[in-house]
Amino acid sequence: MKMTSARAPVADQCRQDGTPRRPRLAVELVSPEWAPAVGPAGTVKKEFTAHLRGRQIGRLLLYREIDGTFDISGIGVQDIYQGQAVASQLLDFAFEETGASHFTLSTGTTGDGTLLVLAYGEGRRAGRRVVERPAYLLQAVQEAYCDHALNEEAQPPEQVDAPR
């Protein structure tokens, strides 16, 4: 089980109705192992959860299909904690862990789940509703890759003494 403290910036600074967000809530994020799911063979699911003082206050249910695509089946945050970037932290954590460029929104993602995703940023691909990986997460991945590549180049080539 993977655990982390959220650290990514809030996707935007206003709620959908234009009112300012409340202060960002520092939560503990938990990610268990992928588990078998109902659907075509090879489909797995994972429930990312957000905890505050040991109590679960939010969750993101994500399915990984056999073709490697990801689908948000459900997302929710307890009412009293909405507007404090808990859903954004769950989405950031899921993007970081999966490496996905986007998540498709299941047709069952409605009501509060849709509002939580709209605050993060919703788009369309091939006519389907999707949540795109935010630019600040793409930049972090690119910087990590560049740092790794620079470190590889900085290492002198290994010298091997060949028998004569």
Secondary structure, 3 states (H helix, E strand, C coil): CEEEECCCCCCCCECCCCCECCCCCCCEEEECCCEECCCCCCCEEEEEEEEECCEEEEEEEEEECCCCCEEEEEEEECHHHCCCCHHHHHHHHHHHHHCCCEEEECCCCCCHHHHHHHHHCEEEECCEEEEECCHHHHHHHHHHHHHHHHHHHHCCCCCCCCCC
